[in-house]
Structures are given as C-alpha cells and as structure tokens.
Amino acid sequence: MQAGVASGLIDCMDAKMQAAVEILKRLRGEGFQAFLVGGCVRDLVMGFIPKDYDISTDATPQQVVRLLPESLTVGSQFGVVIVPREQGNVEVATFRSDGLYTDGRHPNEVRYARTPQQDVLRRDFTINGLLYDPLKEQVLDYVGGQADIRARRVRSIGDPYERFREDRLRMLRAVRFAARLKFTLDAAAEEAIRKQAAEIHQVSAERVRDEILKILTEGQARQGFELLDGTGLLPEVLPEIKHLQGVAQPAEFHPEGDVWVHTMMMLEGLRSPTPTLALGVLLHDVGKPATFSVRERIRFDNHVEVGAKMAEEISSRLRLSSRETERVVELVRHHLRFKDFPRMRRSTQLRFLRLPGFAEHLELHRLDCLASHGDLSTYEMAKRLLEETPAEEIRPAPLLRGEDLIAQGYSPGPIFKEILQAVEDAQLEGRIHNSAQALSLVVERFPLPAPH
C-alpha cells in the first residue's frame, strides 16, 4: 500500500465535505472504520472540488441506520445507505467483497468485508480506488491510483476483462473518465473494451443514456466520441453516428471535411451544454448519410426531415423523456432555417424566436457556422433581434380572437386561422397596434360575402 499525508486536501473543505466528515466522525466515534472513498478522493487529489462525497465503512447498513436513523435504505441490499444532508446526500457503503456477477451488473451475492483493502479491490478503476482519512489527513492507496493520476491514465483494478464482465457499463465509464480528465486509457483496458464492446447491449438503455449524456456534457465531448469510436463502442451504442464517417460534403460550404469531422468540431465547441443541446448538436446532420447523392454537386435532399425522424427514434431508444425528445427533434428539424433568416419577414423572424428553447437553436447554429464556413453574420443578426426585442413584442397579446370575428358576422371555420395569422403578422411587423386597426385590416382583406 502507498500512503501519503495530504494536508492540502483538508484545506479545500467545503460545506458538502464538512457534512461527510461529520458523518465519518460519528462512525469513528462508535468504533467503526470509515474513510472517504472513490471519485471524491480522486478529485481532491487532483485539486478539484468534488460534487459528491462517498464513505466506505465496516459498519453494516443496519448499524449505520441505528446510528443515523434519518438514513435512506434504498440500496441496502447492496450494502449502501444514503444519509440525507442539507448540503447534499452522502452515500455510505459497507466494505464489500463481491461474489460472481452473472447479469453483467450485480453480484450474485454481497459479502461484507472486514478491511478497506478488500473493499477497494472490487472497485472499477485505480483512480477511483483511493481512500482518504480526513482525521489523519492521509490518502490510502492499495492499487496504485495516485501513480495513475500522475501518469494521467485510466487503468482497471486487477484484470480488466473481469472488471468489465462484472459490470458492462464500466466500458463506457472508462471512456468517460478518460475523456473528462484528459487521460489515456491503459492499453490492457482498451484491448478488453474492444474485445467485449458488443456486450454493452447487456446494459439497460437508461444506464447507457446516462453515460452518453455525461460524455456529451462534462466538457470533452469530442475526445469522448473519438474514444468511443476507437474502442469499438460507438457502432454498438450509436451506429448512426458511426455512419457519419466518410460522408463527403460540398467543399464550398464545408471546407472542414466530412460529416463526422464537422460534427466532432461542433462537439469540441460545446461549453457547459444542456443535454438536449448536446444531443441536438450530435444528431443535427444524422440524416445526411441516408440522403447523400451527387447531381452536379453533392446533395442531401430532405436530410432535415429524415434526420428529425432518426433523432426521434434514437431518443426513444435511449429512453429520453417526451419533453427532451421533442426538444432534440426540434433542434434537428429547425437547424437549417437560419440560412433563410436574413430574408424572412419580421413576423416570420419573431415567430422563429418564439420556438421553445430558442437559445439552444441559436447556439447550435453558432457552432454549425464555426465548424464550417465560419460566417457568423446571421447568428449575430438573430442574436441582436432576440436581445433588442422586448418579450411582449415577440409574443404580443392578440388584438383579435375568434369570438371577435364571430361578433363581426364571420362563420367559424378554417378561414379563422388564416385571418388571425394575417392580423398577427401585421401586429408583429408594426403595421397595426390596436383592435380597431385589426378589424379594419380584416374587413379590407377578408370581406364578408354580400347578403342574398
């Protein structure tokens, strides 16, 4: 074991860490072993502030609950309880030495262990196998995790084939950690992933989705997807993205190269994106391979609608919510509309700005431009209109409603939609400002038939 005094780690203690340390002290006060463990220790060693804190202890779930009655026992069958705190929940896990895994996720039996070393040896990667004793200000390292952090390497604890057989999702997690931390994958781990990539289908769609979204949103999306490709996972989890490779584009519009290169450049430009924006960027040109043709020049006829349908199918496969699916599909469906923005009537421009989540549409367009021709003039025009137009002008209160038309003698029917849109067009363009002017416009443009 490598142990090191890490006095600097305690200096960056925040409220969440204080809450975790207080729980740890309670466990120690009752005679139990207890340490901070996993990703929080990795982040502390690297100088980052962890998002969450986990504790590893020889106290059983029942003993933890007796000591901390507020604990939630949602994972107690696997030796895990959640201790709620205002600063953030703390996961407390009993030392384990897992048995065989036959479902590619859970051990057939959970055996409690007596020592922290036994517990660490069943974990996934060395960088996540560190323990920290905040009372002694000491890092405990039984697996060489600190050396791998210094070498910027993601390495499995023990045999990578065995670790990935235990939980197939670890293959995606390895890619995510390597991308997010800008580390390399250990050669043995990379080879094991390549040989077992097809087994990722044993993992539920929801768990795969969560890892993909983390790869897309944790700051190194391009590196993540290039590593997914390099390990053979990409064609298994998102074959439609693999199909972007080698699909040529017209050089006059896309000097950067094929659809894959273009998409990777856009991923590289993402900055703290929402999951829906990140997916919209990833899928915005997903319809191009299926619509590729060459007639005088390269064409992708109807690729937007084809892509929107594919985006819906992919979102469904990944078990996105209906709201998230709708947003992703709309990002794909509308991404080409910006090319017509300078020539749109003001009313059409303002309706475009009313799209739900228009800021995401605008950011996708910006990334699209930067990853191709580089011309941001339309982006700046739309951004300026959005910033300078008051919300009540973008979505003004209607000057007329259906009942007003009925009061004027119009019969309800499809014509109502045409009339009300014409009124709103004039309102958005500043040609009318009140109900009287709206009625005058209706009478002029949609005269009632003369009575018989």
C-alpha positions in Angstrom: 0.0 0.0 0.0 1.1 3.5 -0.8 0.0 6.1 1.9 0.6 9.7 1.8 0.0 12.6 4.1 -2.3 15.0 2.2 -2.7 18.0 4.4 -3.6 20.2 1.4 -6.8 18.3 0.8 -8.4 19.3 4.0 -7.8 23.0 3.2 -10.3 22.9 0.4 -13.1 21.5 2.6 -16.5 22.9 1.6 -19.9 22.5 3.2 -20.6 19.2 1.5 -17.2 17.8 2.6 -17.8 19.1 6.2 -21.2 17.2 6.2 -19.5 14.0 5.0 -16.7 14.3 7.6 -19.2 14.8 10.4 -20.9 11.5 9.4 -17.4 9.9 9.2 -16.6 11.1 12.7 -19.9 9.7 14.0 -19.0 6.3 12.6 -15.4 6.5 14.0 -16.8 7.6 17.4 -18.7 4.3 17.6 -15.6 2.3 16.9 -16.2 1.7 13.2 -13.6 2.1 10.4 -14.7 4.9 7.9 -13.0 6.7 5.0 -13.9 8.9 2.2 -13.7 6.8 -1.0 -13.8 6.9 -4.7 -14.3 9.8 -7.1 -14.3 12.4 -4.3 -10.8 11.4 -3.3 -9.6 11.3 -6.9 -10.9 14.8 -7.4 -9.4 16.1 -4.1 -6.0 14.6 -5.1 -6.3 16.3 -8.4 -7.2 19.6 -6.8 -10.8 19.7 -7.8 -13.9 20.3 -5.6 -16.0 17.1 -5.7 -19.6 17.2 -6.5 -20.5 14.4 -4.1 -18.9 12.5 -1.2 -19.0 8.8 -0.5 -18.0 7.0 2.7 -16.7 3.4 3.0 -17.1 1.7 6.4 -17.1 -1.7 8.1 -20.5 -0.7 9.7 -23.3 -2.7 8.2 -26.3 -0.9 6.8 -28.3 -1.8 9.9 -25.6 -0.3 12.1 -25.5 2.8 10.0 -29.3 3.2 10.3 -29.2 2.7 14.0 -26.5 5.4 14.4 -28.1 7.7 11.8 -31.9 7.0 11.8 -32.6 9.5 9.0 -30.7 7.3 6.6 -32.5 6.0 3.4 -32.1 2.3 2.8 -32.8 2.3 -1.0 -29.6 0.3 -1.8 -29.2 -1.5 1.5 -29.4 -4.9 -0.2 -26.0 -4.0 -1.8 -24.6 -2.6 1.4 -25.4 1.1 0.6 -27.5 3.6 2.5 -28.0 7.3 1.7 -27.6 9.8 4.6 -29.5 13.0 3.6 -28.0 16.3 4.5 -29.0 19.8 3.6 -25.6 20.3 1.9 -26.1 17.2 -0.2 -26.7 13.5 0.3 -23.8 11.3 1.4 -23.6 7.7 0.3 -22.3 5.3 3.0 -21.3 1.8 1.7 -20.3 -1.1 3.8 -16.9 -2.8 2.9 -17.7 -5.5 0.4 -16.1 -8.4 -1.3 -18.4 -9.2 -4.1 -19.1 -12.7 -5.4 -19.6 -13.7 -9.0 -21.5 -11.5 -11.5 -23.8 -13.3 -14.0 -26.0 -10.5 -15.1 -23.3 -8.0 -16.2 -24.3 -5.6 -13.4 -25.0 -7.0 -10.0 -23.0 -9.6 -7.9 -24.9 -12.8 -7.3 -24.2 -12.3 -3.6 -22.9 -9.4 -1.5 -20.3 -10.4 1.1 -19.3 -7.9 3.7 -15.5 -7.4 4.1 -13.5 -6.6 7.1 -10.9 -4.3 5.6 -10.8 -1.3 3.3 -8.3 -3.1 1.1 -10.8 -5.9 0.4 -13.4 -3.3 -0.5 -11.1 -1.3 -2.8 -10.1 -4.4 -4.8 -13.7 -4.9 -6.1 -14.0 -1.4 -7.5 -13.6 -0.4 -11.1 -10.5 1.8 -11.8 -7.4 2.6 -9.8 -8.1 6.3 -9.8 -11.4 5.6 -8.1 -9.9 3.2 -5.6 -8.3 5.7 -3.3 -9.3 6.2 0.3 -8.9 9.4 2.4 -8.7 9.6 6.1 -9.6 13.3 6.9 -8.7 12.9 10.6 -5.2 11.8 9.9 -5.1 13.8 6.6 -3.9 10.7 4.8 -4.6 9.1 1.4 -4.6 5.3 1.5 -3.7 3.7 -1.9 -3.8 -0.1 -2.3 -4.0 -0.1 -6.1 -1.5 2.5 -7.4 -4.2 5.1 -8.1 -2.0 8.0 -7.3 0.6 6.9 -9.7 -2.0 6.5 -12.4 -3.3 10.0 -11.7 0.3 11.3 -12.1 0.6 9.3 -15.3 -2.9 10.6 -16.4 -4.1 7.0 -17.1 -7.3 5.1 -16.6 -6.5 1.6 -15.5 -8.7 -1.2 -14.2 -8.2 -2.6 -10.8 -7.0 -6.1 -11.5 -8.0 -8.0 -14.6 -9.9 -5.5 -16.9 -11.8 -8.4 -18.6 -13.1 -9.5 -15.2 -13.9 -5.9 -14.2 -15.9 -5.3 -17.4 -17.6 -8.7 -17.1 -18.8 -7.7 -13.7 -20.5 -4.5 -15.0 -20.5 -3.9 -18.7 -21.3 -0.2 -18.2 -17.7 0.1 -16.9 -16.6 0.1 -20.5 -18.5 3.4 -21.1 -17.4 4.7 -17.8 -13.7 4.1 -18.7 -14.2 6.2 -21.9 -16.0 8.9 -19.9 -13.3 9.2 -17.3 -10.5 9.2 -19.9 -12.2 12.0 -21.9 -13.4 14.1 -19.0 -10.0 14.0 -17.2 -8.0 14.2 -20.5 -6.3 10.9 -19.5 -5.3 8.0 -21.7 -6.8 4.5 -21.5 -4.5 1.8 -20.2 -3.6 -0.5 -23.1 -5.0 -3.6 -21.4 -8.3 -1.9 -20.6 -8.6 -0.6 -24.1 -8.0 -4.0 -25.6 -10.5 -5.5 -23.2 -13.1 -3.0 -24.3 -12.5 -3.6 -28.0 -12.9 -7.4 -27.5 -16.1 -7.0 -25.4 -17.7 -4.0 -26.9 -20.7 -5.9 -28.3 -21.6 -6.9 -24.7 -22.6 -3.4 -23.9 -26.1 -4.5 -25.2 -26.5 -6.3 -21.8 -26.8 -2.9 -20.2 -30.1 -1.1 -19.9 -30.8 1.7 -22.3 -31.3 4.1 -19.4 -27.8 3.4 -18.0 -26.2 3.7 -21.5 -28.1 7.0 -22.0 -26.8 8.5 -18.7 -23.2 7.7 -19.6 -23.6 9.1 -23.2 -25.1 12.3 -21.8 -22.3 12.7 -19.3 -19.7 12.2 -22.1 -21.6 14.9 -24.1 -21.9 17.4 -21.2 -18.8 17.0 -19.0 -16.5 19.2 -21.1 -14.6 16.9 -23.5 -17.4 15.6 -25.8 -15.2 15.3 -28.9 -12.5 13.3 -27.1 -15.2 11.1 -25.7 -16.7 10.3 -29.0 -13.4 9.7 -30.7 -12.5 7.3 -27.9 -15.9 5.6 -28.2 -15.0 5.1 -31.9 -11.5 3.9 -31.2 -12.7 1.3 -28.6 -15.4 -0.1 -30.9 -18.2 1.1 -28.6 -19.6 3.7 -31.0 -21.2 1.4 -33.6 -22.7 -0.6 -30.7 -24.4 2.3 -28.8 -24.9 4.9 -31.6 -24.4 3.3 -35.1 -26.0 6.3 -36.7 -23.1 8.5 -35.6 -20.5 5.9 -36.9 -22.2 6.2 -40.3 -21.3 9.9 -40.5 -17.7 8.9 -41.2 -16.6 9.2 -44.8 -19.8 11.1 -45.9 -18.3 13.8 -48.1 -19.8 17.4 -48.1 -19.6 20.2 -50.7 -16.2 21.9 -50.1 -17.6 25.3 -50.8 -19.9 25.0 -47.7 -17.9 22.6 -45.6 -14.1 23.1 -46.1 -13.6 21.2 -42.8 -14.3 17.8 -44.3 -16.9 15.0 -44.0 -19.9 14.9 -41.8 -18.1 13.1 -39.0 -15.3 15.8 -38.8 -17.9 18.6 -38.9 -19.9 17.0 -36.0 -16.8 16.4 -34.0 -15.7 20.0 -34.4 -19.1 21.1 -33.1 -18.9 18.8 -30.1 -15.5 20.3 -29.4 -17.1 23.8 -29.2 -19.7 22.8 -26.6 -19.5 24.8 -23.4 -21.5 23.6 -20.4 -24.4 22.5 -22.7 -27.7 21.2 -21.6 -28.2 17.5 -22.5 -30.8 18.5 -25.2 -28.4 21.0 -26.9 -25.6 18.4 -26.8 -27.8 15.7 -28.3 -29.1 18.2 -30.9 -25.5 19.0 -31.9 -24.6 15.3 -32.1 -27.7 14.5 -34.2 -28.2 17.6 -36.3 -26.8 16.0 -39.5 -27.7 12.4 -38.7 -29.9 12.3 -41.8 -27.1 13.1 -44.3 -25.7 9.6 -44.9 -29.2 8.3 -45.9 -29.8 11.2 -48.2 -26.4 11.6 -49.8 -26.4 11.9 -53.6 -24.3 13.5 -56.3 -26.1 15.5 -59.1 -23.8 18.3 -60.4 -22.7 18.5 -56.8 -23.1 16.7 -53.5 -26.7 16.9 -52.2 -28.6 15.9 -49.1 -32.1 16.4 -50.2 -34.6 16.3 -47.3 -31.9 15.4 -44.8 -33.5 17.6 -42.2 -36.8 15.7 -42.1 -35.1 12.4 -42.4 -32.7 13.4 -39.6 -35.6 14.6 -37.4 -37.3 11.2 -37.7 -34.0 9.5 -36.9 -33.4 11.7 -33.9 -36.8 10.8 -32.6 -36.1 7.1 -33.0 -32.7 7.5 -31.3 -34.2 9.5 -28.4 -36.8 6.8 -27.9 -34.2 4.1 -27.9 -32.2 6.0 -25.3 -35.4 6.4 -23.2 -35.4 10.2 -23.2 -38.4 11.9 -21.7 -41.1 13.1 -24.2 -40.1 16.7 -23.4 -36.4 16.0 -24.1 -37.2 14.1 -27.2 -39.4 16.9 -28.6 -36.6 19.5 -27.9 -33.9 17.3 -29.6 -36.1 16.7 -32.6 -37.0 20.4 -33.0 -33.3 21.3 -32.8 -32.6 18.9 -35.7 -35.7 20.0 -37.7 -35.1 23.7 -37.5 -31.3 23.9 -37.7 -31.3 24.9 -41.4 -33.9 27.6 -41.1 -31.2 30.1 -40.1 -29.9 30.3 -43.7 -33.2 32.0 -44.6 -33.3 34.2 -41.6 -32.0 37.4 -43.3 -34.7 37.2 -46.0 -37.6 36.4 -43.6 -40.3 38.9 -43.0 -40.1 40.4 -39.5 -43.2 38.5 -38.4 -41.6 35.2 -39.5 -38.4 36.0 -37.7 -40.2 36.8 -34.5 -42.2 33.6 -34.7 -38.9 31.7 -35.1 -37.6 33.4 -32.0 -40.7 32.1 -30.1 -39.6 28.5 -30.6 -39.3 26.8 -27.1 -35.7 26.9 -26.1 -34.6 29.3 -28.9 -31.3 29.9 -27.1 -30.4 26.3 -27.8 -31.3 26.7 -31.5 -29.2 29.8 -31.7 -26.2 28.1 -30.1 -26.4 25.1 -32.3 -26.4 27.5 -35.3 -23.3 29.3 -34.0 -21.5 26.0 -33.6 -22.6 24.9 -37.0 -21.2 28.0 -38.6 -17.9 27.9 -36.7 -17.4 24.2 -37.7 -17.9 25.0 -41.4 -17.8 28.4 -43.3 -17.1 30.5 -40.2 -19.6 33.2 -41.1 -21.5 34.4 -38.0 -23.4 37.3 -39.6 -26.8 35.5 -39.5 -26.1 34.4 -35.9 -25.3 38.0 -34.9 -28.4 39.2 -36.6 -30.7 36.7 -34.9 -28.9 37.3 -31.5 -29.3 41.0 -31.8 -33.0 40.8 -32.7 -33.6 38.5 -29.7 -31.7 40.8 -27.3 -33.2 44.0 -28.6 -36.9 43.0 -29.0 -39.0 43.1 -25.8 -40.7 39.8 -24.9 -44.1 41.5 -25.3 -43.2 42.3 -28.9 -42.0 38.8 -29.7 -45.2 37.3 -28.2 -47.7 40.1 -28.1 -51.2 39.8 -26.7 -53.6 39.1 -29.5 -55.6 42.0 -30.9 -58.4 39.8 -32.1 -59.8 36.4 -31.1 -62.3 34.0 -32.7 -65.2 35.4 -30.7 -64.4 38.9 -32.1 -64.7 37.5 -35.7 -68.0 35.8 -34.9 -69.3 39.1 -33.5 -68.5 40.7 -36.8 -70.5 38.1 -38.7 -67.8 35.6 -39.7 -68.7 31.9 -39.6 -66.2 29.7 -37.7 -64.0 27.6 -39.9 -60.5 27.1 -41.3 -60.6 30.7 -42.5 -60.2 31.8 -38.9 -56.7 30.6 -38.7 -55.7 32.5 -41.9 -57.4 35.7 -40.6 -55.8 35.6 -37.2 -52.4 34.9 -38.6 -52.7 37.8 -41.0 -53.6 40.1 -38.1 -50.7 38.8 -36.0 -48.3 39.3 -39.0 -49.3 42.9 -39.2 -49.0 43.3 -35.5 -45.5 41.8 -35.4 -44.4 44.0 -38.3 -45.7 47.1 -36.5 -48.4 48.0 -39.1 -51.3 47.8 -36.6 -51.4 48.5 -32.9 -54.9 48.1 -31.6 -58.1 46.1 -32.1 -59.8 48.8 -34.3 -56.9 48.7 -36.7 -57.0 44.9 -36.7 -60.8 44.9 -37.5 -60.2 47.3 -40.4 -57.5 45.0 -41.8 -59.8 42.0 -41.6 -62.7 43.8 -43.3 -60.4 45.0 -46.0 -58.6 41.7 -46.7 -61.4 39.2 -45.8 -64.7 41.0 -46.8 -67.9 39.2 -45.8 -70.0 37.9 -48.7 -72.8 40.2 -49.7 -76.2 39.1 -48.3 -78.6 37.4 -50.7 
